[in-house]
């Protein structure tokens, strides 16, 4: 009954921050191959390569059209053959996981690492001081001790959705298990109590590195971030530390595919070659804080060149997936979510059916220990039902959620703000969980509290309640400005189910819960 | 097939007389799948020029040498894996006549930073002469057999990065030639200085070979990737590479920092072997080995041309601090047949 680590493709960058560069969403209609343009499945943090790719386009005439995607999703897509004819290259932070899957690995021709970045911890300067840390001496065990004894808190991305989270998880598990070589299932089992303790310090989770940094700056009460060095170097005020007992390093292999045509593969090779020229390597390290793979180019100023042990990435899929599975179901703090669901009259028919399908689909993805509250509303909140996925009997909770979902019916007006206030009231404080609110509505607010009143309500929230983000989903005729404001006000993020589907939006939000 | 190609080229040339590539009398273009370690050679503008002077142009794609078997090579003129064993396998599959052109070769070496090399030397696992040295394979394999960690070696405590099991990071032996050649050399030593030839030898060496691979966890699929990682500062203390990769960087005049090149006292050599799939491919392969200018350029990229060693020695005279030009004290382990080596790699990966 445990959640499968490798997810079906769906949860993706539905609403990516505008990078000024053209990019596609994985759910969107495939673009046809056009000579000179490479359709590339890429890790989302590569959006910082835009100026570099602009330069390479000038040099080579090759345009990169990225589609941002998490590692596991990319590997699934390759394995199912869905990248055949749809993409010309894959460019993830690492192919370590890809190579553990023979059905995906066989789709790959050549892999050309372009730059590297190790996992690191970025810590607020005042926290470094308070803890009395000398950056060169910090180990994962010391970080663990600071979590346990000093209340150190941090944010990291969801390992099941983000490359940086996965690499961080492997680093932490390798170091804290005391494994002397590649992780085994036994190492993970042995380290579980220490890992649990370590992950008690995680106060922020995110489906992407970009939102993690934003949420960190907004919250102001989280001490540190775990991510790639290159990402952390871009966040102001952080002291970036590569733990002394080892790291996992991303090497960004530009990867060509067996399914693409010879011209496209030749362009991928030329692109890799252009990215490895001296001037471009210099541009990469200066602009993106990644490390060059060419001996004649020095890492940018501020990138410490002291050596660190490279912690081996698991050599088998069962270990890698097992580690992800323990993280989701056992190691991390559980999530606690209120789904505020518009079931007003306008949802009648097809829309309500789509909501039911999406929610039912989502029950396959809830983690053990997770608390789910359904709060359907029309002119007011219609009912409040809470279910917990009990590890002893996960099926019972999931069945109950499905049953409540099936019983939803559409009528009434749309009281968005009154319902949100009620959700905040329900959540209260004091529980050790990742707490959030998901708001799905197909229209604008027509009943109950007004936007202004909700602003006032939110301003009066205190403590942990203030930190609860609302993740609104654009659907049907909902009002973009209204929902964007709610996301902005509460520190959430807006998701768009109009461009792809409600299933995809719910699925993507999972990374933030 | 050649005839058809010629006709097409003539027709195209008639329509686009300005396209140099297709001018019927001038450039012959060949397509090839090559091992990643030769990508820079073929991309070198001087190589492109030297080839053009002889009337050739080449389009390459890289692939792990053993992975070439999985590719559909229709439309290619030759494959250029980095070893004799995968080349023979391909030659068998495509019924290519022997002998195959072997224009150049390169021995396997182990890269280390000075600190790691000194710790190995201080514990009898290596001998050093400045920035080059010899890795004692017998002692290394003995350490591996006993899961020796860096912490158990004298002197390692001065280097924070030297912790965990002592191992050489290699490519995946199932898909990549350098990883497979590593097992060839290691199994030769583990098998009492005899090349593994059958089930009994495979059984005897399997546990150690499995250990050498499994401690590494996920492996890269190409020697280019492991080498790039090392250059970039990714911290595997010991990394398997081709001598050619190091020599090429040194030939660029780069400061090699605290790089130390360890030659295993029993090593295997990659014979870069052309598997012609068309007559053009064969002619091209023969040119690579015979043309003095192309041999000179191969040396610049760190390869040792077949035959005389003088060209390599002359060109690397200034790099003897790192390179063992005459391969003094280095013994070549014979490589098992491709069938045996494949099976060895498969079992090692588990």
Interface residues (C-beta under 8 A of the other chain):
Chain A: X95 X96 X97 X99 X100 X105 X106 X108 X109 X110 X111 X112 X113 X115 X116 X118 X179 X180 X181 X182 X183 X244 X245 X246 X247 X249 X251 X253 X256 X258 X262 X265 X266 X269 X273 X291 X292 X293 X294 X295 X296 X299 X305 X306 X307 X308 X309 X310 X311 X312 X313 X314 X315
Chain B: X31 X36 X39 X43 X59 X60 X61 X62 X63 X70 X71 X75 X113 X115 X147 X149 X159 X160 X161 X162 X163 X164 X165 X167 X169 X172 X213 X214 X215 X216 X217 X218 X219 X220 X221 X222 X224 X225 X228 X229 X231 X232 X233 X234 X235 X236 X237 X249 X252 X254 X255 X256
